[in-house]
Amino acid sequence: MKKSVKIAVAVGVTVAILGPLAYFWQRSLVPSTYDMAEMGYPDYGGGQQAGHVHGGAGSISVASLTGPSTGDPDVAVTLTARTEKDGRYTLNGQTPGPEIRAKKGQLVQVTLINDNVTDGVTLHWHGVDVPNAEDGVAGMTQDAVQPGHSFVYRFVAQDAGTYWYHSHQVSHEQVKNGLFGAFVVSEPVFSEGIDEVVEVHTYDGRRTINGTAGESPLPARPRQLVRARVINTDAGPLRAWVSGAPYRVVAIDGRDVHGPTDISDKSVTVTAGGRVDLEFTMPASGAARVDAGAGAALAAGGLSATAEPKTVVDFLTYGTKAPIGFDPAKANRNFDYRIGRKAGFLDGKPGLWWSVNGHLFPDVPMFMVTVGDIVRMTISNNSGEVHPMHLHGHHAVVLSRNGVAATGSPWWFDSLDVGDGETYEIAFVADNPGIWVDHCHNLKHAADGLLAHLAYTGVTTPYKIGDVAGNQPE
């Protein structure tokens, strides 16, 4: 073969190989500034396709979907975010940040001040179904608050329950390093007993409860009712249990469990981002403990640590059935959220990335709904890892897992572990207009592309990822 022919063949082979790679590399590039609502593609779930997230005449801006603008707040808090010398972040000089408590129906006002966090900060009210403009997602519902600036969140605490707040700007770094705190909404009339937050977070490889490693005192008297609000602020699931007394799971993700029964010698799984409320009566001996694994516990009466129970409570069957308030069989939107892994480019970087419905970010679905829609979604995971899926602004109910129907109390959630090889069918009513993140709450996974959005037709956002505010929500 002539040398010129060999060169031509080599060039042709090179073009055949590099041409497609260059095409996919180019497609993967994410602009330095972009409107998240314009990324990916709309998925109408088989429902009406009239309208689009980009709106037009009569469209609604996220910025207008606020909480009450007038009226004196019942709960007013100021939180000042700082970067400390050791690299941790604090709110009012502490991490976790201050515990905020309100009663159901109260108007809450939180003023966030950024002292010196150079990347900017926000506050997302995790599990609280706030109006969209109060959701705290940089580049979607607001601009990140830059050093020397502030932002005011105002919303009514509509649902009693256990929640938490955290930054949603560079969240995979800021949450891990301290920008979070507990938020508890109680019924207007308190029940008897003690009410303890058990906020679990790992700092530098050490698991803590309310910022303290090892055992902390459980301030309960014999025969006193205890409510332990376990909050998982880490990136992966944890197991929690009570020793020394039978206990009940009385709430999951801020929603009451119907007909809870006594549990002994079993643990519960608390999803990353999720909350589980445990209730028990202190024994006459005064000795009991709430364990969160890795030596982190609240303990009273000198009760020694016990091994983690081998059996785990299954929320699919726990408790007793009750009405959910709508009929999932009448769903007019049916979505698939298939989680996988795929080789390719993400913003020009080659690797093995998380995929949604076979696509890599930013070519991911925008799940389109209108107010009043009944939505069914099938979430499946074949990625090799567990993913704690978190939908902002809504609570959904589990219908089935791996084809097995739920038979216990309605399992309402905003954060759900979907294990490798698992499939969940869930349902909810679209009743909170806006553009909402639906992502993995292992926040590094979200930063690596495991996120989509739920968007109401006709809603737009004036905010941009990047931009002068440097918005980077994940």
Buried (B, 14 or more C-beta within 10 A) or exposed (E): EEEEEEEEEEEEEEEEEEEEEEEEBEEBEBEEBBBBBBBBEBBBBEBBEEBBBBBEEEBBBBBEBBBEEEEEBBBEBBBBBBBEEEEBBBBBEEBBBBEBBBBBBBBBBBBBBBEEBEBBBBBBBBBBBBBBBBBBBBBBBBBBBBBEBBBBBBBBBEBBBBBBBBBBBBBBBBBBBBBBBBBBBBEEEEEEBBBBBBBBBBBEEEBBBBBEBBBBEBEBEBEBBBBBBBBBBBBBBBBBBBBBBEBBBBBBBBBBBBEBBEBEEBBBBBBBBBBBBBBBBBBEEBBBBBBBBBEBBBBBBEBEEBEEBEEEBBBBEBBEEEEBEBEBEEBBBBBBBBBBBBEBBBBEEEEEBBBBBEBBBBBBBBBBBBEEBBBBBBBBBEBEBBBBBBBBBBBBBBBBBEEEEBEBBBBBBBBBBBBEEBBBBBBBBBEBBBBBBBBBBBBBBBBBBBBBBBBBBBBBBEBBBBBEBBBBBB
